Amino acid sequence: MGPNQTTNRPTDALKSPNAPLAQEFNIHIDADGAWFHAGGLIRRPALVKLFASILRREADGSYWLVTPVERGTITVADAPFIAVSIVVTGVGTDQQISFTTNVDNTVILSGDHPLTMRQLPNDAEGDITTTAVPYIHVRDRLEAKLTRPVFYELAGYATSNDQGVFGVWSSGSFFRLEL
C-alpha cells in the first residue's frame, strides 16, 4: 500500500472525518460475559450477538460499538466473550481444538487464535494468591475467557512437550497451560 492509501481497520473508522460523533453508551460486559444496559441485564441473545458483531477494541484498550451511523464506548470488566464449549478432533500434534463462545463464535486454537495464560490476583478473605486464567484470541484484539469447566476439559488433553512444559497441541502448534 502506498502512503496515501488507507486500510479498513477499526482505528481508521474511528478517525475518519465522516465518522459519527463518539458517544458513551451505558453498556457494560461483566466478568462472566453478561451484557448490561443502564444496569439491566440484556436478556435477548439476538441483541447481544448483534452488539458483539460490531464490537471493536482499540490499541489503547478501549471498547467500542461501531456502525456506519453510530459509535460509542462501552465498558468491559474482563474479556468481552466467554468460551462455553470445546470440541477436540484428532490426536497428538494433529489435534485440533475449537471453542464456541457465548455469542456463538467458533474459534480454532491456532497461531492466528492463540491461547494465553494470565496471572490474575485473587484476594479471597484478605489472602492474596494468584490464579492462572486462560484466554483465546477471537478477533481484532478481542478475547474470550475460558470457563472453568471448559479449561478443565482442555486440561484433560494436555501433555508435556520436549522441554517439559505442560500444554496442548492444536493446528500444529503447542500452547502452554501454565504460566
C-alpha positions as CSV (number, residue, x, y, z in Angstrom):
1,M,0.0,0.0,0.0
2,G,1.2,3.5,-0.8
3,P,1.5,6.2,1.9
4,N,-1.8,7.8,0.8
5,Q,-3.9,4.7,0.9
6,T,-5.8,3.7,4.0
7,T,-6.8,0.4,5.4
8,N,-10.2,-0.6,6.8
9,R,-9.2,-1.1,10.4
10,P,-11.4,-0.1,13.3
11,T,-9.0,2.6,14.3
12,D,-9.4,4.1,10.8
13,A,-13.2,4.0,11.1
14,L,-13.0,5.9,14.4
15,K,-10.7,8.6,13.0
16,S,-12.5,9.0,9.7
17,P,-13.7,12.6,9.0
18,N,-17.1,11.2,8.1
19,A,-17.4,9.1,11.3
20,P,-20.3,9.9,13.5
21,L,-19.6,11.7,16.8
22,A,-18.4,9.5,19.5
23,Q,-20.8,8.7,22.4
24,E,-20.6,6.9,25.6
25,F,-23.1,4.0,25.6
26,N,-24.3,2.9,29.0
27,I,-23.4,-0.7,28.2
28,H,-21.2,-2.9,30.4
29,I,-20.0,-6.5,29.9
30,D,-19.3,-8.2,33.3
31,A,-16.6,-10.7,34.1
32,D,-19.0,-13.6,33.3
33,G,-19.7,-12.3,29.8
34,A,-23.2,-10.9,30.6
35,W,-24.2,-7.7,28.8
36,F,-26.0,-4.9,30.7
37,H,-27.6,-1.7,29.6
38,A,-28.3,1.0,32.1
39,G,-27.7,-1.5,34.8
40,G,-30.3,-4.0,33.5
41,L,-29.4,-7.4,32.0
42,I,-29.8,-7.6,28.2
43,R,-31.9,-10.8,28.0
44,R,-32.3,-11.1,24.3
45,P,-29.5,-13.3,22.9
46,A,-30.0,-12.0,19.4
47,L,-29.4,-8.4,20.6
48,V,-26.2,-9.5,22.4
49,K,-25.0,-11.2,19.3
50,L,-25.7,-8.2,17.2
51,F,-23.8,-5.9,19.6
52,A,-20.9,-8.5,19.7
53,S,-20.7,-8.4,15.9
54,I,-20.0,-4.7,15.9
55,L,-17.7,-4.7,19.0
56,R,-14.2,-3.3,18.4
57,R,-11.2,-2.9,20.7
58,E,-8.7,-0.2,20.1
59,A,-4.9,-0.3,20.8
60,D,-5.4,1.8,23.9
61,G,-7.7,-1.0,25.3
62,S,-11.0,0.9,24.9
63,Y,-14.0,-1.0,23.7
64,W,-16.4,0.5,21.0
65,L,-19.6,-0.4,19.3
66,V,-19.2,0.9,15.8
67,T,-21.8,1.1,13.0
68,P,-21.8,3.3,9.9
69,V,-24.1,5.8,11.7
70,E,-23.3,5.5,15.3
71,R,-20.3,4.7,17.6
72,G,-19.7,4.7,21.3
73,T,-17.7,3.3,24.1
74,I,-18.7,0.6,26.4
75,T,-17.0,-0.9,29.5
76,V,-15.8,-4.5,29.8
77,A,-14.8,-6.0,33.2
78,D,-12.5,-8.7,31.8
79,A,-12.9,-10.3,28.4
80,P,-15.9,-9.5,26.3
81,F,-16.6,-13.1,25.4
82,I,-16.6,-16.4,27.2
83,A,-15.6,-19.8,25.8
84,V,-18.5,-22.0,26.8
85,S,-17.8,-25.3,25.0
86,I,-14.9,-27.2,23.4
87,V,-14.6,-29.7,20.6
88,V,-11.4,-31.7,20.1
89,T,-10.7,-33.8,17.0
90,G,-7.6,-35.8,16.1
91,V,-4.7,-36.7,18.5
92,G,-1.2,-35.6,19.3
93,T,0.3,-33.0,17.1
94,D,-2.5,-33.5,14.6
95,Q,-5.1,-32.5,17.2
96,Q,-7.4,-29.6,16.5
97,I,-9.2,-27.8,19.3
98,S,-12.1,-25.4,18.8
99,F,-14.1,-23.3,21.2
100,T,-17.6,-21.8,21.0
101,T,-18.2,-18.6,22.7
102,N,-21.3,-17.3,24.5
103,V,-22.2,-15.3,21.3
104,D,-21.9,-18.4,19.1
105,N,-18.5,-17.6,17.5
106,T,-16.4,-20.7,16.8
107,V,-12.6,-20.2,17.2
108,I,-10.0,-22.9,16.3
109,L,-7.0,-22.8,18.6
110,S,-4.1,-21.9,16.2
111,G,-1.3,-19.5,15.6
112,D,-3.9,-16.9,14.5
113,H,-6.1,-17.6,17.5
114,P,-3.6,-18.4,20.3
115,L,-4.3,-19.3,23.9
116,T,-2.6,-17.2,26.6
117,M,-2.5,-17.7,30.3
118,R,-2.6,-14.7,32.5
119,Q,-1.8,-14.4,36.2
120,L,-4.6,-12.6,38.0
121,P,-4.6,-11.6,41.7
122,N,-7.3,-13.4,43.7
123,D,-7.9,-11.7,47.1
124,A,-10.1,-14.1,48.9
125,E,-10.8,-13.1,52.5
126,G,-7.7,-10.9,52.6
127,D,-5.4,-13.7,51.4
128,I,-3.7,-12.7,48.2
129,T,-2.9,-15.5,45.9
130,T,-2.5,-15.7,42.1
131,T,-4.7,-17.5,39.7
132,A,-3.8,-18.6,36.1
133,V,-6.7,-17.7,33.7
134,P,-6.8,-18.9,30.1
135,Y,-7.9,-16.6,27.2
136,I,-8.2,-17.3,23.5
137,H,-7.9,-14.6,20.8
138,V,-11.1,-14.3,18.9
139,R,-10.6,-11.3,16.6
140,D,-9.2,-7.7,16.4
141,R,-7.8,-7.6,20.0
142,L,-10.9,-9.3,21.3
143,E,-10.6,-12.3,23.6
144,A,-12.8,-15.0,25.2
145,K,-12.0,-16.2,28.7
146,L,-12.4,-19.9,29.1
147,T,-14.9,-21.0,31.7
148,R,-13.6,-23.2,34.4
149,P,-15.3,-26.4,33.1
150,V,-14.0,-25.7,29.6
151,F,-10.5,-25.2,30.9
152,Y,-10.7,-28.4,32.9
153,E,-11.9,-30.3,29.8
154,L,-9.0,-28.7,27.8
155,A,-6.5,-29.8,30.5
156,G,-7.7,-33.4,30.0
157,Y,-6.0,-33.2,26.6
158,A,-2.8,-31.8,27.9
159,T,0.7,-33.3,27.6
160,S,4.2,-32.2,28.1
161,N,6.4,-31.0,25.2
162,D,10.1,-31.8,24.7
163,Q,11.0,-29.1,27.3
164,G,8.7,-30.5,29.9
165,V,6.1,-27.7,29.5
166,F,2.5,-28.6,30.2
167,G,0.1,-27.7,27.4
168,V,-2.0,-28.8,24.4
169,W,-1.4,-29.3,20.7
170,S,-3.8,-27.7,18.2
171,S,-3.4,-26.9,14.5
172,G,0.2,-27.9,14.6
173,S,1.2,-25.5,17.4
174,F,1.8,-26.1,21.1
175,F,0.0,-23.9,23.7
176,R,1.1,-23.7,27.3
177,L,-1.4,-24.3,30.0
178,E,0.9,-22.9,32.7
179,L,2.4,-19.6,33.4
